Amino acid sequence: MLTFGPLGITTPLALLALAALPLIWLIIRALPPAPREQIFPPAALLANLPNTEETPKKTPPWLAWFRMIALGLLALGFSGPVLNPVTTPDARPLLIVVDDGWTSAPSWRVVTDEAAQAARAATGPVRVLWTASGSSQTGPLEVLNPNQAAARILAAQPKPILPDLAAATSALSGLPKGQRILWFSDGVSHMGSQEFATKLTQLGAVRLRSVPQGAVAITRAAATSEGYSLSLMRAPATNRMQRLEAINNRGQRLRETTQAVVPTGVSFALESVIMRDVAALRVADARSAGGVFLLDAFDRRVRTGLIAERQDDQPLLSDAHYLEEALKPFTDLTRANLTRLIEAGLDALILPDAGELAPQDRDALERFVRGGGLLIRTAGPKVIAAAPNSLIPAPLLPEPRTVRGSMTWDNAGKVGPFERTSPFAGLATPDDARVTRVAVLAPETGEAAAAPARDAQELQIWARLSDGTPLVTARGLGKGKVVLFHTTAGPAWSDVAFSGLQVAMLRRVLAQAASSAIPANFVVGTAPLKPVLVLDGFGAFRAAEPTIRPIRPEEVQTLRPNIDQPPGIYEGGGVRWILQAASPNLRLDPLPAFANVERVDVAEKQPQSLAAPFLGVGMTFFLVDMLISLMLAGKFAGVKVPRLGQAKPKPNATLVTIMLIGALVFGGGHEATAQTARSKPKQSDLSLAFIKTGDGALDAQTQRGLEGLSRALRDRTSVEPGAVIGIDPARDDLALYPILFWTLGEAATETRPEVASALDRYMKNGGVLFVDSRGGGRTPAMARQITRAALRGIEAPPLAPVPNGHVLTKAFYILQRFPGRYPDAKLWVETDASAAASANDGVSPLILGDGDWTSAWAKASNGSTNALMQGFDGTGPSTNELAIRVGINVVLYALTGNYKADQVHAPALLERLGRRQAQPR
């Protein structure tokens, strides 16, 4: 290789072509340009023209120089120029170490690009070690060639856990010495960093390159009266100002703020209405799993009502006073009468010692609980004097039991330890938490006593005294729950209010009201906790892989995220458990200095080939030279600029030829071919689009089916779709299409992450995805396997079969079923509860079916319009006709939303009109 400073030449013999440039110069100068054709006037005027020679003898010097530069560029391009050439190749084996934990996620693209360039420039074998995957790397590190190593590095993604340097050190055992080591570090000191660095130096020379931008972790988040108080931990090389976002359970941003990271923490101001919908807080500028804090029920401010008027003549003896003071710091508490609180639509209501309620109040309170509300009651003389009813978990004896007197010195009245199945599990019981009187459960002597309400559930005992007497009981009623504290909230019957235990117990109970929307961070039962949603290294939600191991309830308190149990939401035993990526005691200290380790602050310059730029510019110069030569030869003399009011001149053949050549050279044949397959619709057009699967026969069948559906829409409705378009969600703009059709193939194929991310954004922004699994022709197990593989990585809403009266059943046609190629086909849409809480105005972003409708539409489109409309002769519509009707309803549902749901008032209006017409005039 011949080098000139930072420039190297891999093929020096090609430079000999430059020696021929002087000879080429002489040849170019000797050849005159092509003569220019001139139309002369009549011959009579020739006598007055001078008889001189006007044709130039030589090419203009500027044109000759232009051609010489073009030839020189081509000669340099064929010589193989290289920027930053390697003059002395290093044949030692190359070991690339990459910290692939979430601490490297903000700079992941830079890290992988530099590591891949280093792998390509290697001249010997290459090994790659991922420090966050060290425990899963069994056996010796695989030996790769440079191209294989570069491809694996570029395809890798950061893990949602911290690097495990102890496991990475074990993976280095068995490697021969004499390695050339490049360590792409996250710049953070982890446990075992010193031992890992020492092991690397024993294997060879180590060069350490730290990430240019570090991560920011949210270690704690506590709800306040104004929003949230956050504890942020900033890694080295991180900006002090960070943008924070509050998102809901659909990934939509609700609020954002910019704060400076300080050791004392930051505040995120949020309205109480917004806080009800916040599911997570995240760092927006440095995206990583550690920068996402998943909120549980204890981090959410529950809207609570205290049923008591403000008439505390003696507040120190009032149960309402102690309840208000205990709950004000942790919940949005409203103190008012029952009527106002019921109308406010709160999450939970607290009713201190109260006797018989008025019938209208009792009915309103019972409707609140059955609708999903939480009612908390405290005992007292009035409660035990009231008759048994459904708003008390179980009947009580008419007299309280005195369990501790003034002269009692033993453990009588002490709160006993909480069982593992109780929501209070893990709370410590102070010695000063003593109960003097307690309401006692009545013996179950009759059916009415055993079941206070017909739909009441089994009685639950959450807390007991040390002698076994129930202290807190609960019973489910409808969709809600009633909880009773068998003692007073004030000092009349108990000292629990002064010990702090009452505050902790009330917070645990109120978490039950929040757990329906946001997971509760405590475990009930002994069932294993299975993953529901997990975080990837960038902090995005992903569907759980089958290889993720469930969490046992006994290990939740000490578990740290690992490769088999990543951070996310786990579910089991009727509750959910949140595993955060960043632990509360996390520290992101800078990496210390290591002996015999060379730190590299700037990326090492890697060889880059310059052949393509030289050749490209040289060919461009030759194209320009062709245009100049044609212009000097007068080929553009006939080209005129059209004026207003004049006829359009005929195009010049030479100009048309040049334009075609330019389109082929600069546009490229690939784009010209792609225009016919992926042409974008106009903004005013509606086109039915489908997702290409790569199966040519399946895609052609889908296109034919959608073309038949488009014709039916044009013939029967006001919708006039354009051409059917096949798209790739990873490259094409999905915002132009209100609905996407996706027909799944025969095998279970994993969806590419970029495609899943694009479809996820499409559905969250209001698009409708129609997925046809064609499960009617497969076994149920195979259909589920194919569908799960396709939707893996997409945050799909909870689905249910289309209910009676859904908008899909009346968007255009009145449908009772949804046949396609298979008469018993089924459709699933988002559940009513999920749709009501979404931002899509009740429209399901995902429609899942198994009817192979595109095949039915393609079959129906082979006939005429009359064939599509057959069935009106009294025999009933055909299967193909019903399939077309299903497609029309689906498209109109995506276009018009849920406006048809307002037709529920149509029967009443028609009845009123009928009565008015029947009245005599």
Long-range contacts (C-beta under 8 A, 24 or more apart in sequence): 1-82, 1-85, 1-87, 3-85, 3-87, 6-83, 6-84, 6-85, 7-81, 7-82, 7-83, 7-85, 7-610, 8-81, 8-82, 8-83, 8-84, 8-85, 8-87, 8-607, 9-79, 9-80, 9-81, 9-82, 10-79, 10-80, 10-81, 10-82, 10-85, 11-78, 11-79, 11-80, 12-79, 14-75, 14-78, 14-79, 14-80, 15-75, 15-76, 15-79, 17-71, 17-75, 17-78, 18-72, 18-75, 21-68, 21-71, 21-72, 24-67, 24-68, 24-71, 25-64, 25-68, 28-59, 28-63, 28-64, 28-67, 28-68, 29-58, 29-59, 29-61, 29-64, 30-58, 31-59, 32-56, 32-57, 32-58, 32-59, 33-59, 33-60, 33-63, 33-629, 33-632, 33-633, 34-629, 34-632, 34-633, 35-633, 36-632, 36-633, 36-634, 37-634, 63-625, 63-628, 63-629, 63-632, 66-621, 66-624, 66-625, 66-628, 67-625, 69-621, 70-618, 70-621, 70-622, 70-625, 71-618, 72-618, 73-614, 73-615, 73-617, 73-618, 73-621, 74-614, 74-615, 74-618, 74-619, 76-614, 77-610, 77-611, 77-612, 77-613, 77-614, 77-615, 77-618, 78-611, 78-615, 80-609, 80-611, 81-609, 81-610, 81-611, 81-614, 82-607, 82-608, 82-609, 82-610, 83-607, 83-608, 83-609, 83-610, 84-605, 84-606, 84-607, 84-608, 85-607, 86-121, 86-123, 86-607, 89-123, 90-123, 90-124, 90-180, 91-123, 91-124, 92-124, 92-178, 92-179, 92-180, 92-204, 93-124, 93-125, 93-126, 93-127, 93-143, 93-176, 93-178, 93-179, 93-180, 94-118, 94-119, 94-122, 94-124, 94-125, 94-126, 94-127, 94-179, 94-180, 94-181, 94-182, 95-126, 95-127, 95-128, 95-129, 95-141, 95-175, 95-179, 95-180, 95-181, 95-182, 95-203, 95-204, 96-126, 96-127, 96-128, 96-129, 96-149, 96-153, 96-181, 96-182, 96-184, 97-129, 97-131, 97-168, 97-181, 97-182, 97-183, 97-184, 97-185, 97-200, 98-128, 98-129, 98-130, 98-131, 98-153, 98-156, 98-184, 99-131, 99-132, 99-163, 99-184, 99-185, 99-186, 99-188, 100-130, 100-131, 100-132, 100-133, 100-156, 100-157, 100-158, 100-159, 100-163, 100-537, 101-131, 101-132, 101-158, 101-159, 101-161, 101-162, 101-163, 101-186, 101-537, 102-158, 102-159, 102-160, 102-161, 102-162, 102-215, 102-288, 102-289, 102-290, 102-537, 102-538, 102-539, 102-581, 103-162, 103-163, 103-186, 103-187, 103-188, 103-214, 103-215, 103-235, 103-288, 103-290, 103-588, 104-158, 104-184, 104-186, 104-211, 104-215, 104-537, 105-158, 105-215, 105-286, 105-287, 105-288, 105-289, 105-537, 105-538, 105-539, 106-211, 106-213, 106-214, 106-215, 106-285, 106-286, 106-287, 106-288, 107-211, 107-212, 107-213, 107-214, 108-157, 108-158, 108-537, 108-538, 110-211, 110-212, 110-603, 111-184, 111-211, 112-153, 112-154, 112-156, 113-154, 114-184, 114-209, 114-603, 114-604, 115-153, 115-182, 115-184, 116-149, 116-150, 116-153, 116-154, 117-150, 117-606, 118-182, 118-604, 118-606, 119-144, 119-146, 119-149, 119-150, 119-153, 120-146, 120-147, 120-150, 120-606, 121-146, 121-606, 121-607, 122-146, 122-149, 127-175, 128-152, 128-153, 129-168, 129-171, 129-172, 130-156, 130-159, 130-168, 131-163, 131-164, 131-165, 131-168, 131-196, 132-158, 132-159, 132-161, 132-162, 132-163, 132-164, 132-563, 133-159, 133-563, 134-163, 134-164, 134-165, 134-166, 134-167, 134-168, 134-169, 134-170, 134-171, 135-164, 135-167, 135-562, 135-563, 136-563, 137-167, 137-171, 140-174, 140-175, 141-171, 141-175, 157-536, 157-537, 157-538, 157-753, 158-288, 158-536, 158-537, 158-538, 159-537, 159-563, 159-566, 160-289, 160-534, 160-535, 160-536, 160-537, 160-539, 160-561, 160-566, 160-567, 160-581, 161-289, 161-561, 161-562, 161-563, 161-566, 161-567, 161-581, 162-190, 162-561, 163-190, 164-562, 165-190, 165-191, 165-192, 165-193, 165-195, 165-196, 166-191, 166-192, 166-195, 166-196, 168-196, 169-195, 169-196, 169-199, 172-199, 172-200, 172-203, 175-203, 176-203, 177-202, 177-203, 177-204, 178-203, 178-204, 179-203, 179-204, 180-204, 180-205, 181-205, 181-206, 181-207, 182-207, 182-209, 183-207, 183-208, 183-209, 183-597, 184-209, 184-211, 185-209, 185-210, 185-211, 185-591, 186-210, 186-211, 186-214, 186-215, 186-235, 187-211, 187-214, 187-235, 187-236, 187-237, 187-590, 187-591, 188-214, 188-235, 188-236, 188-588, 188-589, 188-590, 188-591, 189-589, 189-590, 189-591, 189-592, 193-591, 193-592, 194-592, 194-594, 197-594, 197-597, 198-594, 200-597, 201-594, 201-595, 201-596, 201-597, 205-596, 205-598, 206-594, 206-596, 206-597, 206-598, 207-597, 207-598, 207-599, 207-600, 207-604, 208-591, 208-594, 208-597, 208-598, 208-599, 208-600, 209-599, 209-600, 209-603, 209-604, 210-236, 210-237, 210-591, 210-599, 210-601, 211-237, 212-237, 213-237, 213-238, 213-239, 213-286, 214-238, 214-286, 214-588, 215-286, 215-288, 215-290, 215-291, 215-588, 216-242, 216-261, 216-283, 216-285, 216-286, 216-288, 216-290, 216-291, 217-288, 217-290, 217-291, 217-581, 217-582, 217-586, 217-588, 218-281, 218-282, 218-283, 218-290, 218-291, 218-292, 218-293, 218-582, 219-582, 219-583, 219-584, 219-585, 219-586, 220-265, 220-293, 220-584, 221-281, 221-293, 221-295, 221-299, 222-299, 223-275, 223-299, 223-300, 223-301, 223-330, 224-267, 225-329, 226-267, 226-269, 226-270, 227-267, 227-268, 227-269, 227-270, 227-275, 228-267, 228-268, 228-270, 228-275, 228-281, 228-299, 229-265, 229-266, 229-267, 229-268, 230-265, 230-266, 230-267, 230-268, 230-281, 230-293, 231-265, 231-584, 232-259, 232-261, 232-265, 232-266, 232-283, 233-582, 233-586, 233-587, 233-588, 234-261, 234-588, 235-588, 236-588, 236-590, 236-591, 238-286, 239-285, 239-286, 242-283, 242-284, 242-285, 242-286, 243-283, 243-284, 243-285, 244-268, 244-281, 244-282, 244-283, 244-284, 245-281, 245-282, 245-283, 245-284, 246-270, 246-274, 246-278, 246-280, 246-281, 247-278, 247-279, 247-280, 247-281, 247-282, 248-277, 248-278, 248-279, 249-277, 249-279, 249-517, 249-518, 250-764, 250-795, 250-838, 250-839, 251-541, 251-760, 251-764, 251-795, 252-764, 252-839, 254-278, 256-284, 272-301, 272-303, 272-332, 275-300, 275-301, 276-300, 276-301, 276-303, 276-347, 276-517, 279-518, 282-539, 287-538, 287-539, 287-540, 288-537, 288-538, 288-539, 288-581, 289-535, 289-536, 289-537, 289-538, 289-539, 289-566, 289-567, 289-581, 290-539, 290-581, 290-582, 290-586, 291-539, 292-535, 292-539, 292-581, 293-580, 293-582, 294-519, 294-567, 294-568, 294-569, 294-578, 294-580, 295-518, 296-511, 296-514, 296-518, 296-519, 296-520, 296-521, 296-578, 297-510, 297-511, 297-512, 297-513, 297-514, 297-515, 297-518, 297-519, 297-520, 297-521, 298-507, 298-511, 298-520, 298-521, 299-518, 300-514, 300-518, 301-330, 301-331, 301-332, 302-331, 302-332, 302-347, 302-348, 302-510, 302-511, 302-513, 302-514, 303-331, 303-332, 303-334, 303-344, 303-346, 303-347, 303-348, 304-331, 304-332, 304-333, 304-334, 304-346, 304-347, 304-348, 304-349, 304-350, 304-510, 304-513, 305-333, 305-334, 305-335, 305-336, 305-341, 305-344, 305-346, 305-348, 305-349, 305-350, 306-333, 306-334, 306-335, 306-336, 306-349, 306-350, 306-352, 307-336, 307-337, 307-338, 307-341, 307-349, 307-350, 307-351, 307-352, 307-354, 308-335, 308-352, 309-336, 309-337, 310-335, 316-490, 316-491, 317-490, 317-491, 317-492, 318-490, 319-352, 319-353, 319-378, 319-380, 319-488, 319-489, 319-490, 319-492, 320-352, 320-489, 321-490, 322-489, 322-490, 322-497, 322-502, 323-350, 323-352, 323-378, 323-489, 323-506, 326-489, 326-497, 326-502, 326-503, 326-506, 327-503, 327-506, 327-510, 330-503, 330-507, 330-510, 331-510, 338-364, 338-365, 339-364, 342-368, 346-373, 347-373, 347-374, 347-510, 347-513, 347-514, 348-373, 348-374, 348-375, 348-376, 348-510, 348-513, 349-373, 349-374, 349-375, 349-376, 350-375, 350-376, 350-377, 350-378, 351-375, 351-376, 351-377, 351-378, 352-377, 352-378, 352-380, 352-489, 353-378, 353-379, 353-380, 353-381, 353-382, 353-383, 353-488, 354-382, 354-383, 354-386, 355-382, 355-383, 355-385, 355-386, 356-386, 356-387, 357-391, 362-389, 362-391, 365-391, 366-390, 366-391, 366-477, 368-480, 369-477, 369-478, 369-480, 369-481, 369-482, 370-455, 370-477, 370-478, 370-479, 370-480, 371-478, 371-479, 371-480, 372-478, 372-479, 372-480, 372-516, 373-480, 373-513, 374-480, 374-481, 374-483, 374-509, 374-510, 374-512, 374-513, 375-480, 375-481, 375-482, 375-483, 376-483, 376-485, 376-506, 376-509, 376-510, 377-482, 377-483, 377-484, 377-485, 378-484, 378-485, 378-487, 378-488, 378-489, 379-438, 379-439, 379-484, 379-485, 379-486, 379-487, 379-488, 379-493, 380-488, 380-492, 380-493, 383-439, 383-484, 384-439, 388-442, 388-448, 388-449, 388-452, 389-452, 390-452, 390-453, 390-456, 390-477, 390-482, 391-482, 392-452, 392-482, 392-484, 393-452, 393-459, 393-460, 393-473, 393-474, 393-475, 393-482, 393-483, 393-484, 394-441, 394-442, 394-449, 394-452, 394-459, 394-473, 394-475, 395-441, 395-442, 395-449, 395-452, 396-439, 396-440, 396-441, 396-442, 397-439, 397-440, 397-441, 397-442, 400-437, 400-438, 400-439, 400-440, 400-493, 401-437, 401-438, 401-439, 401-440, 401-469, 402-436, 402-437, 403-435, 403-436, 403-437, 403-438, 403-465, 403-467, 403-469, 404-434, 404-435, 404-436, 405-436, 411-466, 412-466, 412-467, 413-465, 413-466, 414-465, 414-466, 415-463, 415-465, 415-466, 415-471, 415-496, 415-501, 416-463, 416-464, 416-465, 416-466, 416-467, 416-468, 418-462, 418-463, 420-526, 420-553, 421-524, 421-525, 421-526, 422-462, 422-463, 422-524, 423-462, 423-508, 423-509, 423-511, 423-512, 423-522, 423-524, 424-462, 424-463, 424-472, 424-504, 424-505, 424-508, 425-522, 425-523, 425-524, 426-522, 426-557, 427-501, 427-504, 427-505, 427-508, 429-501, 430-499, 430-500, 430-501, 432-495, 432-498, 432-499, 433-495, 433-496, 433-499, 433-501, 434-494, 434-495, 434-496, 435-465, 435-471, 435-487, 435-493, 435-494, 435-495, 435-496, 436-493, 436-494, 436-495, 437-487, 437-488, 437-492, 437-493, 437-494, 438-465, 438-469, 438-471, 438-486, 438-487, 438-493, 439-484, 439-486, 439-487, 440-469, 440-486, 441-470, 441-473, 453-477, 463-505, 472-505, 481-512, 483-509, 483-512, 515-575, 515-576, 517-837, 519-569, 519-571, 519-575, 519-576, 519-577, 519-578, 520-575, 520-576, 521-577, 521-578, 522-575, 522-577, 523-553, 523-556, 523-573, 523-575, 523-577, 524-573, 524-574, 524-575, 525-553, 525-572, 525-573, 525-574, 525-575, 526-553, 526-573, 527-553, 527-572, 527-573, 527-574, 528-552, 528-553, 528-572, 529-553, 529-556, 529-570, 529-571, 529-572, 529-573, 529-576, 529-577, 530-570, 530-571, 530-572, 531-565, 531-566, 531-568, 531-569, 531-570, 531-571, 532-568, 532-569, 532-570, 532-571, 532-576, 533-568, 533-569, 533-795, 534-566, 534-567, 534-568, 534-569, 535-566, 535-567, 535-568, 535-581, 539-581, 540-757, 541-568, 541-795, 542-792, 542-793, 543-791, 543-792, 543-793, 543-794, 543-795, 544-568, 545-792, 551-577, 551-579, 619-665, 623-661, 623-662, 623-665, 626-658, 627-658, 630-654, 630-658, 677-726, 678-725, 678-726, 678-727, 678-728, 678-732, 679-723, 679-725, 680-725, 680-732, 680-733, 680-736, 681-722, 681-723, 681-725, 681-736, 682-722, 683-736, 685-721, 685-722, 686-719, 686-720, 686-721, 686-722, 686-738, 686-895, 687-721, 687-722, 687-723, 687-724, 687-725, 687-736, 687-737, 688-721, 688-724, 688-725, 688-737, 688-739, 688-741, 688-891, 689-724, 689-725, 689-726, 689-727, 689-737, 689-739, 689-740, 689-741, 690-724, 690-725, 690-726, 690-727, 690-740, 690-741, 690-742, 690-743, 690-854, 691-726, 691-727, 691-728, 691-729, 691-740, 691-741, 691-742, 691-755, 692-726, 692-727, 692-728, 693-743, 693-744, 693-745, 693-749, 695-745, 695-746, 698-743, 698-745, 699-726, 701-743, 701-854, 701-855, 701-858, 702-726, 702-741, 702-743, 702-854, 704-854, 704-857, 704-858, 704-861, 705-853, 705-854, 705-855, 705-856, 705-857, 705-858, 705-861, 706-741, 706-854, 706-857, 707-858, 707-861, 708-857, 708-858, 708-860, 708-861, 708-862, 708-884, 709-857, 709-861, 709-884, 709-887, 709-888, 709-891, 711-861, 711-865, 712-857, 712-860, 712-861, 712-868, 712-884, 712-887, 712-888, 713-888, 713-891, 715-865, 715-868, 716-812, 716-888, 717-812, 717-888, 717-892, 719-891, 719-892, 719-895, 728-755, 729-754, 729-755, 729-758, 729-759, 729-762, 730-754, 730-755, 730-758, 734-758, 734-759, 734-761, 734-762, 734-767, 735-762, 735-765, 735-767, 737-767, 738-767, 738-768, 738-894, 738-895, 739-767, 739-768, 739-769, 739-770, 739-890, 739-891, 739-894, 739-895, 740-767, 740-768, 740-769, 740-770, 741-770, 741-772, 741-854, 742-769, 742-770, 742-771, 742-772, 742-790, 743-772, 743-774, 743-852, 743-854, 744-771, 744-772, 744-773, 744-774, 744-786, 744-787, 744-790, 745-786, 746-786, 747-786, 748-782, 748-785, 748-786, 748-788, 748-789, 748-790, 749-786, 749-789, 749-790, 750-789, 750-792, 751-789, 751-790, 751-791, 751-792, 751-793, 751-794, 753-793, 756-792, 756-793, 756-794, 757-793, 759-794, 760-793, 760-794, 760-795, 763-794, 763-795, 763-845, 763-846, 764-795, 764-845, 766-840, 766-843, 766-845, 767-845, 768-843, 768-844, 768-845, 768-846, 768-847, 768-893, 768-894, 769-845, 769-846, 769-847, 770-847, 770-849, 770-890, 770-894, 771-846, 771-847, 771-848, 771-849, 772-820, 772-849, 772-850, 772-851, 772-852, 772-853, 772-854, 773-848, 773-849, 773-850, 774-821, 774-850, 774-851, 774-852, 775-850, 776-820, 776-821, 776-822, 776-824, 776-825, 776-850, 776-851, 776-852, 777-821, 777-822, 777-852, 783-850, 787-848, 796-846, 797-830, 797-831, 797-834, 797-835, 797-838, 797-844, 797-845, 797-846, 798-830, 798-831, 798-833, 798-834, 799-828, 799-829, 799-830, 799-831, 799-846, 799-848, 800-828, 800-829, 800-830, 800-831, 800-832, 801-826, 801-827, 801-828, 802-827, 802-828, 802-829, 803-832, 805-904, 807-893, 807-897, 807-898, 807-900, 807-901, 808-847, 808-889, 808-890, 808-893, 809-889, 810-889, 810-900, 810-903, 811-888, 811-889, 811-890, 811-892, 811-893, 811-896, 811-900, 812-885, 812-888, 812-889, 812-892, 813-885, 813-888, 813-889, 815-882, 815-885, 815-886, 815-889, 817-882, 818-849, 818-851, 818-886, 819-851, 819-856, 819-879, 819-882, 819-883, 819-886, 820-849, 820-851, 820-852, 820-853, 820-855, 820-856, 820-883, 820-886, 821-851, 821-852, 821-853, 821-855, 821-856, 821-859, 821-883, 822-850, 822-851, 822-852, 823-879, 825-849, 825-850, 825-851, 825-852, 825-853, 826-850, 826-851, 827-851, 827-886, 841-897, 841-898, 842-897, 842-898, 842-901, 843-893, 843-894, 843-897, 843-898, 847-890, 851-883, 851-886, 853-883, 853-886, 853-887, 856-880, 856-883, 856-884, 857-883, 857-884, 857-887, 860-884
